[in-house]
Every structure is written in C-alpha cells, then in structure tokens.
Amino acid sequence: MKKFYILLALSIVFIFNSTNSMAQSADTVCVNSTLVPYSVTNTVGSSYAWTLSGGGALSAATGHAITVNWGGVAGTYNLQIQETSSTGCAGDPVALNVVVIPLATATISGNSSMCYNDPNPIVTINLTGVGPWTFSYTNGTTVSTVTNHASNSFTFNPTPTIPPAGTSAATTTYSLVSVSNKFCSGTTSGSAAITVNPKPVTSAIIH
C-alpha cells in the first residue's frame, strides 16, 4: 500500500499597528489666557516631546507638564505630545484640540430725555463672544444681575428718578459692572443716561 504525506505550510503573519494619534474632546480657553497648564502622567524613565500648531507659546518642548500662553487670535489649535519609553520605544502621539475663543463683551446704550409722565424708555445691552452670558448693571445705587442669558442682546425698561414738581431735571445713569461666560470674564463699555424733566409748577393767575 502506498502512503501519501501531505505537508502543510503554515504562514505566520505579524501585524504591527501603525502609529495613530489619540484624539480627545476639545479644550476651550479665552484669547490671551496665560500660563494654562497641560500635563500627562509622568512615567519614570520616559521622555516627552510637545508640539503646538497655530497660535500660542509653549513654556517648554519637553517634560510631562508644561504651560501655554495663548495669543490674541481666536481659532482652533492642536496641542500634541509623544512619549518615548526608557527603552527607546515611541508611543502613539496624543492630541488635544484647543479652541481659543474671543472674550465676552457687553455694551450698554439708550440715552434719552423724557418728561416726568412719559413711558419709561428702553435700555439695550449688546453682547458678543460665546454665550450664554452672565452680566451685571447698575443705576449707581442698585446692582442687577442677569445669569445664563442666551441671546446676544438684552433690553429693559429703567426706572429713573422722577424729580419733584417745579425742581430741576434728574439724570439716572446706567452702566455695566461686569460680563462673563462660562469660560472667563470679559470687558464692558458704554452707559445709558436717562434725564427726567419735572412737572412745571404754574403760579396763581394774577390780575
């Protein structure tokens, strides 16, 4: 009887993962933010290399922890780090997109002159930047605060001082105290001066 032998050739294939950058959820900072800290867990013996595309300045290009001074140009920038182990093996780069947003601003306006019995005028606060906004305004005596306002404008009817009849006009000036969004504080400008003219007092009729 003849015997047949079948030889099976086994091919062993080694698959190496290509280098991939590990991305994270974006970070958000305001323009001109300084000494913003970024770090990874420090592994003994490893070295670290940082790169930053776009605006901003790294405090260092190496080490597990750095700070960044962000510039005045809004945009999305990419911060990346790559670790090399004590044995010289390079890890996958880890990337973080950083969204640099403009500062929140608030401007108040609405100067007007009115008679003592006219309807109250309207004062407008215009907002820019990324909302929602929290802001405060004052009439010189009382501070009012609006929180988590989503629209880029806000109006209100002021309650200016009404002068007594026969006296001089009274002016109440509204101004902003502060404005911020959930990321950082912003800048304010403008004012709204409401002048109320009093009721005239007429003398008795003389004959």
C-alpha positions in Angstrom: 0.0 0.0 0.0 1.3 3.4 -0.9 1.4 6.1 1.7 0.8 9.8 0.8 2.1 12.5 3.0 0.6 16.0 2.8 2.8 18.8 4.1 1.0 21.8 5.4 2.9 25.0 5.2 1.9 27.4 7.9 2.5 31.1 7.3 2.8 33.2 10.4 2.0 36.9 9.7 2.9 39.5 12.3 0.8 42.6 12.1 2.2 45.8 13.6 -0.2 48.6 14.4 0.6 51.8 12.6 1.2 54.9 14.6 -2.1 56.6 15.4 -2.7 59.9 17.2 -5.1 59.6 20.1 -7.5 62.5 20.0 -9.5 63.9 22.9 -12.5 66.1 23.4 -11.6 69.7 22.6 -10.5 72.1 25.3 -11.7 75.7 25.4 -9.8 78.8 26.6 -10.2 82.6 26.1 -7.8 84.7 24.0 -4.7 86.0 25.8 -5.0 83.3 28.5 -1.6 82.8 30.1 0.2 80.0 32.0 -2.6 77.5 31.1 -1.3 74.1 32.4 -1.3 70.9 30.4 0.2 67.6 31.5 0.2 63.8 31.2 1.0 61.1 33.8 4.8 61.0 34.4 6.3 57.6 33.7 9.7 57.1 35.3 12.4 56.9 32.6 10.2 58.2 29.8 10.8 61.4 27.8 8.2 63.6 26.3 8.0 65.9 23.2 5.4 68.6 22.8 4.3 70.4 19.6 1.7 73.1 19.0 0.3 74.1 15.7 -1.0 77.6 15.3 -1.0 80.3 17.9 0.3 80.1 21.4 3.7 79.7 23.0 4.8 76.6 24.9 6.8 77.1 28.1 8.9 74.1 27.2 9.0 71.4 24.4 9.9 68.6 26.8 8.7 67.2 30.1 5.4 65.7 31.2 4.0 69.1 32.3 4.0 72.4 30.5 2.1 75.7 30.3 0.9 77.6 27.3 0.4 81.3 26.8 -2.4 81.6 24.2 -2.3 84.6 21.8 -4.9 87.1 20.8 -6.2 85.3 17.7 -9.3 83.1 18.1 -9.2 79.8 16.4 -8.7 76.0 16.9 -5.2 74.9 17.6 -3.7 71.4 18.0 -1.5 70.5 21.0 0.3 67.2 20.8 2.6 65.1 22.9 4.6 62.0 22.2 6.2 59.8 24.8 9.4 57.7 24.3 10.0 55.0 26.9 13.2 54.3 28.8 13.9 51.5 26.3 13.6 53.9 23.3 10.2 52.9 22.1 7.9 55.7 20.8 4.3 55.7 21.8 1.3 57.0 19.9 1.0 60.8 19.8 -1.7 62.1 22.0 -3.5 65.2 20.5 -5.8 67.8 22.1 -7.6 70.4 20.0 -7.8 73.7 21.9 -10.5 76.2 20.9 -9.4 79.8 21.6 -12.5 82.0 21.8 -12.8 85.8 21.9 -13.6 87.5 25.2 -17.1 88.2 26.1 -18.1 91.9 25.7 -21.1 93.9 26.8 -22.1 97.4 25.7 -24.9 99.4 27.2 -26.8 102.2 25.4 -30.0 104.1 25.4 -29.5 107.8 26.3 -32.8 109.7 26.4 -34.6 112.7 27.8 -38.2 112.5 28.9 -41.0 114.2 30.8 -41.9 113.1 34.2 -45.0 111.3 33.0 -43.7 109.8 29.8 -43.4 106.0 29.4 -40.1 104.6 30.5 -37.6 104.3 27.7 -35.7 101.2 26.7 -32.1 100.5 27.5 -30.2 97.9 25.4 -27.2 95.7 26.3 -25.4 94.1 23.4 -23.3 91.1 23.9 -20.5 89.5 21.8 -18.4 86.4 22.2 -19.6 82.9 23.1 -22.7 82.7 25.2 -24.5 82.1 27.5 -23.5 85.3 29.3 -23.8 86.5 32.9 -23.7 90.2 33.4 -24.5 92.9 36.0 -25.5 96.5 35.5 -26.2 99.3 38.0 -28.1 102.6 38.2 -25.5 104.0 40.5 -27.2 102.6 43.6 -28.6 99.1 42.9 -26.8 96.3 41.0 -29.0 94.0 38.9 -27.6 90.6 37.6 -28.7 88.5 34.7 -27.5 84.9 34.5 -27.1 82.4 31.7 -28.6 84.8 29.1 -28.6 83.1 25.7 -29.4 85.9 23.3 -26.7 88.4 22.2 -28.9 91.4 23.2 -30.9 92.3 26.4 -33.4 95.1 26.9 -35.0 96.5 30.0 -37.2 99.4 31.0 -35.3 101.6 33.5 -36.9 103.2 36.5 -35.2 106.6 36.6 -35.5 109.1 39.4 -38.6 111.4 38.9 -37.8 114.9 40.3 -40.3 116.8 42.4 -42.5 119.2 40.5 -41.0 122.6 40.0 -37.4 121.4 40.6 -34.5 120.7 38.2 -34.2 117.7 35.9 -32.8 114.5 37.3 -30.5 112.1 35.5 -30.1 108.5 36.2 -27.1 106.8 34.6 -27.0 103.0 33.9 -23.6 101.3 33.4 -22.3 97.8 33.3 -20.4 96.3 36.2 -19.2 93.0 34.7 -19.7 90.4 32.0 -18.6 86.8 31.7 -19.4 83.5 30.0 -18.6 80.0 31.4 -15.0 80.3 30.3 -13.8 83.7 31.6 -14.5 87.3 32.3 -14.9 89.9 29.6 -15.0 93.7 29.0 -17.8 96.3 29.4 -18.4 99.7 27.8 -21.0 102.4 27.4 -23.6 104.0 29.5 -27.3 105.0 29.3 -28.2 108.3 30.8 -31.9 108.9 31.4 -32.8 112.5 32.1 -36.3 113.2 33.5 -37.7 116.7 33.3 -40.1 117.6 36.1 -43.6 118.8 36.0 -43.7 122.6 35.9 -45.5 124.5 38.7 -47.5 127.4 37.4 -48.1 130.4 39.6 -51.6 131.7 40.5 -53.3 133.8 37.9 -52.7 137.5 38.8 -55.0 140.3 37.8 
